[in-house]
Amino acid sequence: MALTDRDKAILDFERMWWADPDAKARAIREHFEVSPARYHELLGEILSDPEAFQLDPLVARRLRRQRERRRPEFVEARPANDWPHR
C-alpha cells in the first residue's frame, strides 16, 4: 500500500506537533477535517505501512513506541468482570 498525500501530511503534522492535546484536537479538525478519533485510526493504519518507516523512520518509531506504551493501559484499564451485564 502506497502512502497517500494525506498520509504523508499526517506524518508531517506529527513530526512538528508539540502542543497540548486540546490545541492538537482543534488543529486536527482544521487541517484534516476529521475527528481526532478518526485521525488516530488513520495514523494507526499509516504506522502499519512499511512505507511510513521509509518516509520518516524517527517519527514512525516514536509514534509506534507511544502506541505500545499506551496499549497496556487500554487492555488493563478494566477487568472483564467489571463490565456491566446486560
C-alpha positions in Angstrom: 0.0 0.0 0.0 1.5 3.3 -1.0 1.1 6.3 1.3 -1.3 9.0 0.0 -0.6 12.7 0.2 -2.8 12.9 3.2 -0.9 10.1 4.9 2.3 12.0 4.3 0.7 15.2 5.6 -0.3 13.4 8.8 3.3 12.2 9.4 4.5 15.7 8.8 1.9 17.0 11.3 3.1 14.5 13.9 6.7 15.5 13.3 6.0 19.1 14.1 3.4 18.8 16.8 4.4 19.6 20.4 1.5 21.5 21.9 -1.3 20.5 24.4 -3.9 17.9 23.4 -6.8 20.3 23.2 -5.0 22.5 20.7 -3.9 19.4 18.8 -7.5 18.3 18.5 -8.5 21.6 17.1 -5.6 21.6 14.6 -6.6 18.1 13.5 -10.1 19.2 12.8 -8.9 22.3 10.9 -6.1 20.6 8.9 -7.6 17.3 8.1 -11.3 17.8 8.5 -11.8 14.7 10.6 -12.4 14.0 14.3 -9.4 13.3 16.5 -10.6 9.7 16.9 -10.7 9.2 13.1 -7.3 10.9 12.8 -5.8 8.4 15.2 -7.4 5.5 13.3 -5.8 6.8 10.2 -2.5 7.3 12.0 -2.6 3.7 13.2 -3.1 2.5 9.6 -0.3 4.6 8.4 2.1 3.2 11.1 1.2 -0.3 9.9 2.6 0.6 6.4 6.3 -0.1 6.0 6.5 2.9 3.7 5.9 5.2 6.7 9.1 4.0 8.2 10.9 4.6 4.9 9.5 8.1 4.7 10.2 9.2 8.3 11.7 6.5 10.4 12.2 8.7 13.5 8.6 9.9 13.7 7.3 6.4 12.8 9.3 4.8 15.6 8.4 7.4 18.2 4.7 7.0 17.4 4.9 3.3 17.5 6.7 3.3 20.9 4.0 5.7 22.2 1.3 3.4 20.9 3.0 0.3 22.5 3.3 2.1 25.9 -0.4 3.1 25.9 -1.7 -0.3 24.7 -1.4 -2.0 28.2 -3.5 1.0 29.6 -6.3 0.1 27.3 -6.1 -3.7 27.8 -5.7 -3.5 31.6 -7.9 -0.5 32.1 -10.9 -2.5 33.2 -11.1 -6.2 34.2 -13.5 -8.2 32.2 -15.7 -9.0 35.2 -16.1 -5.2 35.9 -18.2 -4.6 32.7 -21.9 -4.2 33.3 -24.0 -7.2 32.4 -27.0 -6.8 30.0 
